[in-house]
Amino acid sequence: MPPLSPVQASAAAVGAYERPVRIIFVILAVLLVVPGWSGEQRLALLGHDAQLIATPVALDPRDPGHNKVGALTFLGGVRLRSRDPAFGGYSSLTVVGDTFTLLSDGGNVVSFQMGADWTLRALRFVNLPAGPGIGWEKRDRDTESMALDPATGRIWVGYENYNAIWRYAPGFARAEAQLAPPAMARWPVNGGPESLARLPDGRFVTISEQRHVSRQQWRGGEEERLHTREGLIFAGDPIEAPAPTRFAYEPVGRYDPSDATALPNGDLLVLDRVFSLPYRFANRLSLVRRADVRPGGVARGRLLAVLAAPLIHDNFEGVATTREAGKTIIWLVSDDNQSMLQRTLLLKFRLDL
């Protein structure tokens, strides 16, 4: 090959310089075109190969025969594990018949059927089809609560960060409607609708994890007010109902409400949670009378049970109820925060009242 002339050499040098400049320009153009991209890794999604392992657990690791805690009788439980890296973080739970649905705080759904033998069947992994934002970051799918209408199969989901409620078609086939209620606008970004329950009469109740009742709406002392959490009552479907009315929920002790579910008579079960160092969770389950869940009312729960060390304990964030042989059955699921120090636990109790 003959040597390049001075003009050719100069052109080659300019071309070599322009190529990386063009590459950088293309990258910058892509970043400008792709909306909302901030450099964060994309939220992990569940794969199509649904796989789950259930391992039995005891109420009291020291005594397998121990099955009483407060007003509850322990009927069994399992630790759930999966090879899928997106599995974990389950913050809410519904149980209809033998069908269980777990919703994570990353917008993924695990459903299965399970009978008295604790064997999992008809396992299904789903990712929410839509939600706030573009769904790239975890904050867009911070789904902390869920309520189901068993008659229609419709599902309502409470979103933290956006303080919104979305309604989905049965099986999360599609998003139908959504609303960010003005009454929830001042709820903390990371302390919003942690609980959402559908009452037997068709009303819905949600309780903020951290928002206190405002001074304008509180008639008692300041110390007690700072112990309350603001709750809302929707006369029907939260998406379509008129503006909700407010009530106050007062947890037992220095706990935060993490979920709630209704009993057949309209009473409310509220699951409260606390975290303490070095790295330990505890939960309290309380019974709130339906008469106290009213506009302007103050709902103070009756303590039913405490799940804390040395008994089995974790970050329980989901509660649901069913009926068996005329008895109320309570199910709890824990959010493992996808941490090696925690577990996804599904526990079954009988309410003895």
C-alpha positions in Angstrom: 0.0 0.0 0.0 1.5 3.4 -1.0 2.1 6.0 1.7 -0.7 8.5 2.3 -0.4 11.9 0.9 -0.5 14.8 3.5 -4.2 15.5 2.5 -5.2 11.8 2.9 -3.4 11.6 6.2 -5.1 14.7 7.5 -8.6 13.4 6.4 -7.9 10.0 8.1 -7.0 11.8 11.3 -10.1 13.8 11.2 -12.2 10.7 10.6 -10.6 8.9 13.5 -11.4 11.9 15.7 -15.0 12.2 14.5 -15.9 8.5 15.0 -15.9 8.6 18.9 -17.5 12.0 18.8 -20.4 10.5 16.7 -20.7 7.6 19.1 -20.9 9.9 22.1 -23.5 12.0 20.2 -25.6 9.0 19.5 -25.5 7.9 23.2 -26.5 11.4 24.4 -29.3 11.4 21.8 -30.6 8.1 23.1 -30.6 9.3 26.7 -32.6 12.4 25.6 -35.1 10.3 23.7 -35.7 7.6 26.3 -38.0 9.3 28.9 -37.3 9.1 32.6 -34.1 7.1 32.3 -31.8 8.1 35.1 -29.1 5.5 35.0 -30.8 3.2 37.5 -30.8 -0.5 36.8 -34.2 -1.7 35.5 -36.6 -3.1 38.1 -36.3 -6.9 38.1 -39.3 -8.7 36.6 -40.5 -12.2 37.3 -39.7 -14.7 34.5 -42.2 -17.0 32.8 -40.8 -20.2 34.4 -42.7 -20.1 37.6 -40.9 -22.1 40.3 -41.4 -22.1 44.1 -40.2 -24.2 47.0 -42.2 -24.4 50.3 -40.4 -25.6 53.4 -42.3 -26.1 56.7 -41.6 -23.7 59.6 -42.5 -23.8 63.3 -44.1 -21.1 65.5 -41.4 -21.7 68.1 -38.1 -23.0 66.8 -37.2 -24.1 70.4 -40.5 -26.1 70.8 -42.3 -27.6 67.8 -45.3 -28.4 69.9 -45.9 -24.7 70.9 -48.9 -23.5 68.9 -50.5 -20.7 70.9 -49.8 -17.0 70.7 -52.3 -14.7 72.3 -55.8 -15.3 70.8 -54.3 -17.3 67.9 -53.6 -21.0 67.4 -50.8 -21.7 64.9 -51.9 -24.2 62.2 -48.7 -24.3 60.2 -46.6 -22.3 57.9 -44.0 -22.4 55.1 -40.9 -20.6 53.9 -41.3 -19.7 50.2 -38.2 -19.6 48.0 -37.6 -19.4 44.3 -34.6 -19.3 41.9 -36.1 -16.3 40.2 -34.0 -13.3 41.2 -37.1 -11.0 41.2 -38.9 -13.2 43.8 -39.5 -11.6 47.2 -40.7 -8.4 48.9 -44.4 -9.5 49.3 -46.3 -6.8 51.0 -49.9 -7.8 50.5 -52.0 -11.0 50.3 -55.4 -12.2 49.2 -56.9 -15.7 49.7 -60.1 -16.9 48.1 -60.9 -20.6 48.6 -57.6 -22.4 48.0 -56.1 -19.7 45.7 -53.4 -17.4 47.1 -52.2 -14.2 45.5 -49.1 -12.4 46.8 -48.2 -8.9 45.6 -44.7 -7.6 46.1 -43.5 -4.0 46.6 -41.9 -4.2 43.2 -45.1 -4.9 41.3 -44.7 -8.7 40.8 -47.5 -11.2 41.5 -47.2 -14.8 42.6 -50.4 -16.9 42.7 -50.9 -20.6 43.5 -53.4 -23.0 44.9 -52.7 -24.8 48.2 -54.7 -27.3 50.1 -54.4 -28.8 53.6 -51.3 -30.7 52.5 -49.4 -27.4 51.9 -48.5 -28.6 48.4 -48.4 -25.8 45.9 -50.3 -26.2 42.6 -51.2 -24.1 39.6 -48.2 -21.8 40.2 -48.2 -18.5 38.2 -45.8 -15.6 38.0 -47.1 -12.2 36.6 -45.8 -8.7 36.4 -48.2 -5.8 36.7 -49.3 -4.7 33.2 -49.2 -1.0 34.1 -48.9 1.4 36.9 -47.6 4.9 37.7 -44.6 6.1 35.8 -42.8 4.0 33.2 -42.1 1.1 35.5 -38.4 1.2 35.1 -37.6 2.1 38.7 -38.9 0.3 41.9 -40.6 3.5 43.1 -43.0 3.2 40.1 -44.2 -0.2 41.3 -44.1 0.3 45.1 -47.3 -1.7 45.6 -47.9 -1.9 49.3 -51.5 -3.0 49.6 -54.2 -4.9 47.8 -58.0 -5.6 48.1 -60.1 -8.0 46.1 -63.8 -8.2 45.3 -64.4 -12.0 45.2 -67.7 -11.5 43.3 -66.1 -9.8 40.3 -62.4 -10.7 40.7 -61.4 -7.0 40.4 -58.3 -6.0 42.4 -57.4 -2.6 43.9 -53.8 -1.8 44.6 -52.4 1.0 46.8 -49.2 2.6 45.6 -46.8 4.4 47.9 -44.6 7.2 46.4 -47.6 8.2 44.3 -50.2 7.9 47.0 -52.6 6.4 44.5 -55.0 3.5 44.0 -55.2 1.5 40.8 -57.9 -0.9 39.8 -57.1 -4.0 37.8 -59.1 -6.6 35.9 -59.3 -10.1 37.3 -55.9 -11.9 37.3 -54.2 -8.5 36.7 -55.0 -8.9 33.0 -55.0 -5.1 32.5 -55.2 -1.8 34.4 -58.8 -0.4 34.3 -58.6 2.9 36.2 -56.6 4.9 38.7 -56.9 7.8 41.1 -54.6 9.8 43.4 -57.2 10.9 46.0 -56.6 14.5 47.1 -57.2 13.3 50.7 -54.0 11.2 50.3 -51.9 14.0 48.8 -50.1 14.9 52.0 -49.4 11.4 53.0 -45.6 10.7 53.3 -43.9 9.4 50.1 -42.8 6.3 51.9 -45.6 6.1 54.4 -48.7 6.1 52.3 -51.5 3.5 51.7 -49.7 0.6 53.4 -53.1 -1.1 54.0 -56.2 -1.4 51.9 -59.3 -3.4 52.9 -62.7 -4.0 51.3 -65.4 -4.3 53.9 -68.4 -6.7 53.5 -70.8 -3.8 52.8 -68.7 -2.7 49.8 -66.8 0.2 51.5 -63.1 0.4 51.4 -60.7 1.4 54.1 -57.0 2.5 53.8 -54.7 3.6 56.6 -51.5 5.6 56.2 -48.4 4.0 57.5 -47.0 7.3 58.9 -49.4 10.2 58.4 -50.8 11.5 61.7 -54.3 13.0 62.1 -54.0 16.7 61.5 -54.2 19.2 64.4 -57.4 20.7 62.9 -59.2 17.4 63.1 -58.0 16.2 66.4 -59.7 17.1 69.7 -57.3 15.4 72.1 -53.8 16.1 73.3 -50.8 16.5 71.1 -49.0 13.4 72.4 -51.9 11.2 71.6 -52.4 12.8 68.2 -48.8 12.0 67.3 -49.6 8.4 68.1 -52.4 8.2 65.6 -52.5 7.3 61.9 -54.9 8.9 59.4 -57.4 6.5 57.9 -59.9 7.0 55.0 -63.3 5.4 54.3 -64.5 5.2 50.7 -68.3 4.6 50.3 -67.6 2.2 47.4 -65.0 1.7 44.7 -62.2 4.2 45.6 -61.9 5.1 41.9 -65.5 6.1 41.5 -66.8 6.9 45.0 -67.2 10.4 46.3 -64.4 12.0 48.4 -63.6 9.7 51.4 -64.2 10.6 55.0 -61.5 10.5 57.6 -61.0 8.5 60.8 -58.1 8.0 63.2 -56.4 4.7 63.9 -54.4 4.4 67.1 -51.9 1.4 67.1 -51.1 -0.5 70.2 -47.6 0.6 71.2 -45.1 2.3 69.0 -45.9 0.3 65.9 -46.9 1.3 62.3 -49.8 -0.2 60.4 -48.6 -2.5 57.6 -51.9 -4.0 56.4 -55.6 -4.6 57.2 -58.3 -7.0 56.3 -62.0 -7.2 57.1 -63.8 -10.0 59.0 -67.2 -11.2 57.8 -69.0 -9.1 60.5 -67.3 -5.9 59.3 -64.7 -5.7 62.1 -61.2 -4.9 61.0 -58.0 -6.8 61.6 -55.0 -4.5 61.5 -51.4 -5.8 61.3 -48.9 -3.4 62.9 -45.1 -3.6 62.6 -42.0 -2.3 64.3 -38.3 -2.5 63.5 -35.5 -2.5 66.1 -31.8 -2.8 66.0 -29.6 -4.6 65.5 -31.9 -6.2 62.8 -35.2 -7.4 64.1 -38.9 -7.1 63.3 -42.0 -7.6 65.5 -45.7 -7.5 64.7 -48.9 -7.0 66.5 -52.3 -8.1 65.3 -55.3 -6.0 66.6 -59.1 -6.2 66.3 -60.9 -3.0 65.5 -64.7 -2.9 66.0 -66.6 -1.9 62.9 -68.5 0.7 65.0 -65.2 2.6 65.5 -64.5 2.7 61.7 -66.6 5.7 61.1 -66.2 9.3 60.0 -64.4 11.3 62.7 -64.1 8.1 64.8 -61.0 6.9 66.7 -60.3 3.3 66.2 -58.3 1.7 69.0 -57.5 -1.9 68.4 -57.8 -4.8 70.8 -54.5 -6.6 70.9 -54.9 -10.2 69.7 -51.3 -11.5 69.4 -47.7 -10.4 69.2 -45.2 -12.1 66.9 -41.8 -11.4 68.2 -38.6 -13.2 69.2 -38.1 -15.9 70.4 -41.2 -16.9 68.3 -41.0 -16.9 64.5 -40.8 -13.3 63.4 -40.0 -11.2 60.3 -41.3 -8.2 58.4 -44.9 -9.3 58.1 -46.8 -6.9 55.8 -49.7 -8.9 54.4 -52.8 -10.2 56.2 -55.9 -12.0 54.9 -58.7 -14.1 56.3 -60.7 -17.1 55.3 -63.3 -19.4 56.9 -62.9 -23.1 57.7 -65.4 -25.2 59.6 -67.1 -22.1 61.0 -63.8 -20.7 62.3 -61.9 -17.6 61.2 -58.5 -18.3 59.6 -55.8 -15.7 59.5 -53.0 -15.8 56.9 -49.8 -13.7 57.2 -47.1 -13.1 54.6 -43.7 -11.4 55.2 -41.8 -9.0 53.1 -38.2 -10.2 53.0 -36.9 -7.0 51.4 -35.0 -9.4 49.2 -32.4 -9.5 52.0 -30.3 -12.6 53.0 -31.2 -11.8 56.6 -34.9 -12.2 56.1 -37.4 -14.8 54.7 -40.7 -15.0 52.8 -43.0 -16.7 55.3 -46.6 -17.7 54.9 -48.3 -18.5 58.2 -51.7 -19.9 59.1 -53.6 -19.2 62.4 -57.0 -19.8 63.8 -58.6 -16.9 65.6 -59.9 -18.1 69.0 -62.4 -15.6 70.3 
